[in-house]
Amino acid sequence: MIRIVSLSAILLFALAAAYEPLVPPMQPVLPASLPAYEPGLPLFLNAPWDTNALADSLDQSGPPDGALFVARAAGPESSIVVLAYNYLNGDWSFRISRSTNSGKTYTAQTLAPGYWVDDVLHGNGRDTVYHVSIANLGGVYHLFLRRSFDAGDSWSDTIRVDRGTSTFTDKPMLTSKDSFLYCTYTDFSGGTNYIRMCRSTDYGATWNAGDINVSTSSGQGSCPAAAPNGDAYVVWGQPASWVPTSIWFNRSTDHGLTWGTPRKIDDLDTSSHMNGWRANHSFPAMIVDSAGKIYVTVQERLHGQGWDAAVYSSIDTGATWQGPYQANDDTVMDSDQYCTWIELDRYQRPHVFWYDNRNYYPTTSGDVYYSWSEDGGVTWQPNEQVNDVSPCWTSSSSSMMGDFQQIRCDTNYVYCEWSDHRNGRNSWSYIGAARRPLPAFVGVAEKPGSGAWQQSRFVLQQNRPNPVVRGTTISFQLERAQTATLGVYDLAGKLVRGLVNGSLGAGEHSAYWDGRDEAGRRVAAGIYYYSLRSGATSAARQMVLTR
């Protein structure tokens, strides 16, 4: 498998290893006997997800293709969240569920009858929401836009998006920035399988006269993103297949009007798994942060025989790529993580969610899982199960999953939506939504109710260097003199090495881990966690050890 890493990244990594301290810094307290993981004292700060909200229950025989967007980010319980999806009850009508209380409850309604599939949403996060879907008009499939300027309360008439002569469009994806809208899709007309773009420069009122080619190779499942410098990006899978064997990227420097030469990000090991079942939306998703860093997530085999939630990143407009980094932390080496999606929060931290069958392998029953990263997508926090009813689907009902499940963030919450079938009814689909508090920003936190910034006083920093080659320093801060413990744990929660166990003064502290266990043996390369505890307060982070 190809791993594309920039020369500068290699040099920086080598320099970091070369300048790693040969003499570890003084440890504040030598550990005596640090206890193993206690079930009663959480090792990780996994904030619970709210009980899943029933956005809609649909008596139908196929998967609703759902989309999610925060239409208006407001107070803790007053953000407006919109779900869009098709209703496969014979007329394939377009429906939405809308929440005005930050996703606690939803109200569903049908907005338009007709053959509508593959719903996607985007907008400005204030009042404007865009919805693109495929409509079947006399046997010809085209893309149509609806706009809402009141956070999803009312919607405009339909506007034709694509201007080409294609007879079958598939898998549209949408993004927007200021007055620009970018909609990508796969054109299956005449066996072309091209990745094309439709583009608007006036908030969706008018669209380009002809379809724009992003790639003329066989591809499927494209995802656009708008960069802060005005560039437009597209990522997709090749060849045109439910399970592509490579992911590709292209860049436009003129707001999507013309495109360069496609670049391959990586070859994917995505050979058939899950007993031969086709995983819906096994295509890449992409997001760009405010500094221009690009994140891509896709399912890929990274360990064992199963698929994993893989994340790639680029800091040079897609010229070179780092990764893949693994977001899932399951210990079932052959379980599967798939149908991934990625989002950024207001602190520019990436969040990923996916479908996951770790609890039911080797069957295709599964749940919805989530993780987030504080170090730019290199390491990922302990995974959290999102759904409250398991399994979400079974081997006979896997078709109840849609192709466009998504994750979004506002200033207070992380939101997920998905579709599944419950209670053993193959003809009944459930549009589920859940939320969790936005993870606390460790280090510098925003002071509630003002624009001022203050330093958090219980802080566990990311270890440096990370990944760990020979050793690493872990820094932390305590708000007052107190007893604290700091230890390194494996994926099962077993203590690997105690670093701190005793009374410490208020202020900054650090400890050094040399990559060895309690007996002084070098531990195997892999993912480890370190946890700081003091009374009822705890925090944990993830690190990677290489050999």
Summary of the structure (lengths in Angstrom):
residues: 547
radius of gyration: 23.8
end to end distance: 19.4
largest distance: 76.2
contacts: 1893
relative contact order: 0.13
helix: 4%
strand: 45%
